[in-house]
Amino acid sequence: NTDEGSAVFDFEGTGPQVIGNTNAPPAVTASAVIYALRCMVASDIPLNQGCLAPVTIRIPAGSLLSPSPDAAVVGGNVLTSQRVTDVVLKAFAAAAASQGCMNNLTFGDGGLGYYETIAGGAGAGPGWVGRSGVHTHMTNTRITDPETLERRFPVVLRAFTLRPGSGGRGRWRGGDGVVREIEFLRPLTACILSERRSTRPFGMAGGGPGAAGVNLLLRARAPGVRISLGGKAVVQVAAGDRIRIETPGGGGWGVEGSEEEGGGPAAP
């Protein structure tokens, strides 16, 4: 309601909670809503509970966004939150979908553990291209410097580059994802928790979708063989094995060729 400065976010129709860990407590949805609203407000406002005073959020009990107390929720904070953000920004026609994922990679054994989130492509909007190789929307980690990673853990970083062409096409292109390939120097357990591997980040206003992400296992004992891990996997790796993560691009905005395309400014 623009006259009152209020809003209702109704998530009626959300599917039931799932067996896996992508359920999200209501607080995650509230955080995604307030984040999206603050992105769209043209002035700085304090981040506090008062921001939600004029906002009503309706979530059906027992759903993916309001699960039972015994439901697994770790993926809700790092993955489902991103999808809620995309839904809210789409409802306001504010931006195309970003990579929709944090690309959570962990590895370790009984004596060590390591966790990182990996950048991807940001969605474009009306007047700007999406940024490439950035953490989109929400994450509270910065990726480890290559020198520190290799000095402290039994791995070699074989590749860390942008993924050219993975951003969605359009009058304003989506940002490109990244490629990150890690070689393990001793047996470890590696895990990937990711999204946007089977569906692509959507474009808007005629823009094309970003490329889906890809998670690959490259076995040292089988040169040239590439094994898809899917979006979520736990795998035992041997010395010389590699995991290659190709993260999603962002969606494009606008019909390609309608005017000068792709050369506009990036989002502020």
N, C-alpha and C positions, 0 to 999 in steps of 0.2 A: 504494500500500500504506500504509494509515493506521498500521499497527503499526510499520512501519519508517521512515515519513516519506519514502517514495520514490514516484516516479511514472515511467511510461513513456508517451511521446507518439509514437504510431506513425502516420506519414503515408502508409502503404501505400495504394495506389490513387490517389495524386496523378497527374494527367495529365502527359504528356511536356512538355519545354521547348517554348517557342513561338517563332515567327519574330520577334514583336515584342519590346518591351523590358520586359515584366512578369515575366520570370524573376527569381527571388530566390536569392541564395547561401544556403547553410545558416546562416550567421551571422545573417541576417535572421530566419529561423524561430526560432533560439535566442533572439534578442532579444525577439521577440513572446511566446514562451513564458514567459520570465522576467518580462516585464512583466505578463502576465496573472496569473501566480502571485503576484507581489507585490501586485497589486490585491486579490487574494482573501485574503491573509494579514492577520489582524487586529492585527498589530503591525509596527512599523518594523524593517526589516532592512537591513543595508548592501547596496549594489548592487555585487557583484563576482562573479568567476567561481565562487567557492565556493558561491554560491546554486544553481548547477546541478550540484553534486557528487552529490546523490542523485537526479538526473533523467536519464533516458535518452531521447534523441530519435532516432527512426529515420526516415530519409528515403531513398526509393529513388533511386539514382543515375540521372542523365539526366532527372529529372523537373523540373517547374516550380520546385520548391524546392531542387533540386540540379543545376543545369544544367552544361553543358560550359564550359570556360574561355573560349571565344569567344562565348558567348551574351550578348546585350544585357540589362542588369539594372537600368537606372536606375529603371524603374517598379516593380521589385520592392521597393525600399527605401521608396518613397512610397505605393504602392498595395497590392501583394500582402501587405505586412506587416500592413495593416489587416484584410485578409480572414482571415489566420491568427489574429489576435487575436479576431475575432468567432467563429471556429470553436472556439477554446479556451474562451472564456467560455460559448459555447452548450453545449459538452460538460459543463461543470460547472453548467449552469442558473443562471449567475450574473447575466446581464444580456441584454437584447435587443440586436440589432445596432445599432451606431451608424452614422453616415453611411458608413463603410467607405471613406473617400476623403480625400485632401488637397486635391483641386481645384486642381491645379498650373497656374497661368496665367503665361505668359511673353510678353514682347513686346520688340522692339528692332530695330536695324539695324546697319550697320557702325560706328556711333559710340556706341551706347548699348545697354544691356540691363537688363531688370527681371524679377524673379521673385517671385511671392507664392503662398502657400497660403491657401485660403479656408475659413472656419469652416463648420460644419454642425450637425446635430442629434445629440445623444447618446441612446443607448438607455436605456429605463427598466428598472427592476429590481423585485424583490419588496420594495416599501415605499417606492419613490421614483420621482419623475418624472424624465425625462431633461432635461438642461440644453439650452437653446436657444442657437444662435449661438456655439459653442465649437469649438476644435480638439480632436478626439477621439483618444484613445489615443496617437498618436505624430506629432509634427512638432517641428522645432527652429527654427521661425520665428514671428515675430509680425507681424501685418499692418501695413503702413505707414499712418501717420496721413494722412488726406485732404489736409491742408495741405502736408505734405512731399511726397506723391505728385505733387500738381499743380504744386508749385514746381520740382521737379527733373526731371519728365518731361513730354513733350508730350501730356498727357491731361487729361480732366476726369472726375471721379467723379460720375456722374449719379445713382446710387442705391446705398445700402448699408443695408439694412434686414433685419429678420427676415422669414421667409417663413411667414406665419400658416397654420396647418392642415396643415403638411407633416409634423409628428410623427405617429407611429402612435397610433391610438386604443386605449384599454384602461382597466382600473382605474387604472393609472398610465400617463400619456401619454408618448410619446417626445418628445424635444426638437425644436423647429423648426429647419430650415435657414435660410439667409440668401439674399438677393438682392443681387448686386453687378453694377452696370452701369457700364462704362467707355467713354467716347468718346475716340477718337483724333484728334489735331489735325494729324497729318501721316502720310504713308504709312509703314507699319511692317509687320513680320512678327509675327503673334501665334500662339501655340500653347496648346492646352489638353490636359492629360493628366489624365484623371479616370475614375472608376468609378461604379457604381450609377446608370447612366443607363438601362439596359434592365431591370435587376432592382432590386427594392425592398429596403431593409434590413428584415430579418425581425423580427416581434414574437415574443413567447414567452408561454407559459401562457395562450393565447387572445387575446393582444394583437394588434393590427393592425400591418401593416408601415408603415414611414415612406414618404413620397413619394420617387420616383426623382428624380434631379437632371436638369437641363435646361441645355444650352449653346446659346445663340442668337447669331446674327450679324444685326445690323440695319444694312442698307446705306443710306447717306445718299442714294444715287441712286434708291432704291426705297422711298419712305416707306410704312410700314405693312406691309411684307413682312418676315416673320420666317423665318430660315433656320436649321434645326437643324444643329449641328456634330457631333452625336454625342458619344461619350465622349472621343475622341482626334482632334485635327485640327491642321493647320497652315494658316493662311490669311493672304493678303496683304490688309491693310486700307488704306483710303484716308482722307483727312481727312474727318471727320464720321461715319465708321462707328463703330458701337458693338458691344461684346460684352457680353451679359447672361448671367451665371452664376447659376442657381438651384440651390442645393446641396441634397443629400438631407436628409430628416429622420431621426430615430432611431425604432426600433421601439418599440411599446407593450408593456406587460406586464399580463397578467391580463385576464379577461373584462370588457368594458365593462358597467357597471351592476350588477356583482356586489355591490359595496358603494360607499361614497362614492368617486368616481373623480376623478383628475386634480388633486386639490388637495393631494396629499401633498408632503412635502419633496423638494427636489432631492438628488441624490447628493452626498455630502460631497466 
